[in-house]
Amino acid sequence: IKQNIPILTEKWLTDCAEQNKRLPVTDYQVQPLEGLKICVTGLKAEDRVEVQKQCETNGATYHAKFSAECTHLLADPSSAFTEDAIPDNKKIKAALNWGVPIINYQWLSRQLETSQANE
């Protein structure tokens, strides 16, 4: 059941209390990828640019270099693993060692679609 109740940042509550009034919610809504730190591997340059735009537009931080700070590694499935299903990529190996989820573009798209459906 769609309730049309927006998910807001804590800052909205703080600002309302400080100003002693209920503020409009438009500037305080949580973005669909809020808090995610995404790095990519195995994508073409134009696809990297597209993922970066989607991240920045929807609340995630795009990282060009992979580190333990990243929350997700977006990998092209065709380049991520060899035929023996052993990672053949330094970023993939690091993500597996650090327990960072390895996602694909379809996962990212579903997160955005789900968010739009709930608006």
C-alpha positions in Angstrom: 0.0 0.0 0.0 1.5 3.3 -1.1 1.5 5.8 1.8 3.2 8.7 0.1 5.3 9.2 3.2 8.8 10.6 2.2 11.9 9.3 3.8 13.8 12.3 5.2 17.2 13.1 6.5 17.9 13.7 10.2 18.8 17.3 9.2 15.1 18.0 8.4 14.1 17.2 12.0 17.0 19.3 13.4 16.2 22.3 11.1 12.5 22.1 12.0 13.3 22.1 15.7 15.8 25.0 15.3 13.3 27.1 13.3 10.4 26.0 15.4 8.2 25.2 12.3 7.6 22.4 9.9 9.8 22.9 6.8 9.1 21.7 3.3 10.5 18.2 2.7 11.8 18.6 -0.8 15.3 19.5 0.1 15.6 16.9 2.8 14.5 13.7 1.1 16.9 10.7 1.2 18.3 9.9 -2.2 17.9 6.3 -3.5 21.7 5.6 -3.3 22.3 7.8 -0.2 25.4 6.7 1.7 26.8 4.3 -1.0 30.4 4.6 -2.1 30.6 3.0 -5.5 33.7 2.0 -7.6 33.5 0.3 -11.0 35.7 -2.2 -12.8 35.6 -3.7 -16.3 33.4 -1.0 -17.8 34.0 1.0 -20.9 34.9 4.6 -20.4 31.4 5.9 -21.5 29.7 3.4 -19.2 31.9 4.6 -16.3 30.8 8.2 -17.0 27.1 7.1 -17.0 27.5 5.2 -13.7 29.3 8.2 -12.2 26.4 10.5 -13.2 23.8 8.1 -11.8 25.7 7.9 -8.5 26.1 11.6 -8.1 22.5 12.3 -9.1 21.1 9.8 -6.7 23.1 10.4 -3.5 26.0 8.0 -3.9 29.7 8.9 -4.0 31.6 7.7 -7.0 35.2 6.5 -6.4 37.6 6.2 -9.3 40.0 4.1 -7.1 38.8 1.1 -5.1 39.6 1.0 -1.4 38.1 -0.5 1.7 36.1 2.7 2.1 33.9 1.7 -0.9 30.6 0.1 0.0 30.0 -1.5 -3.4 32.0 -2.6 -6.4 30.1 -2.5 -9.7 31.6 -5.0 -12.1 31.0 -6.0 -15.7 30.1 -9.7 -15.3 31.8 -10.6 -18.6 35.2 -9.3 -17.5 35.0 -10.0 -13.8 35.6 -13.7 -13.7 37.6 -16.3 -15.8 36.0 -19.4 -17.1 37.1 -21.2 -13.9 35.1 -18.7 -11.9 38.2 -17.4 -10.2 38.5 -13.6 -10.0 40.9 -12.3 -12.6 40.8 -8.6 -11.4 42.6 -6.8 -8.6 39.5 -4.9 -7.6 37.4 -8.1 -7.5 40.0 -9.9 -5.4 40.2 -7.0 -3.0 36.4 -6.7 -2.7 36.1 -10.4 -2.0 38.9 -10.1 0.7 37.3 -7.1 2.3 33.7 -8.3 2.1 32.6 -5.5 -0.2 29.5 -6.5 -2.2 30.1 -6.9 -5.9 27.1 -5.7 -7.9 26.3 -5.2 -11.6 24.6 -2.5 -13.6 21.2 -4.3 -13.3 21.4 -4.1 -9.5 22.0 -0.4 -9.7 19.1 0.1 -12.1 16.7 -1.9 -9.9 17.6 0.3 -6.9 16.7 3.4 -8.9 13.5 1.8 -10.3 12.4 0.7 -6.9 12.9 4.1 -5.5 11.0 5.8 -8.3 8.1 3.3 -7.9 7.9 4.2 -4.2 7.7 8.0 -4.8 
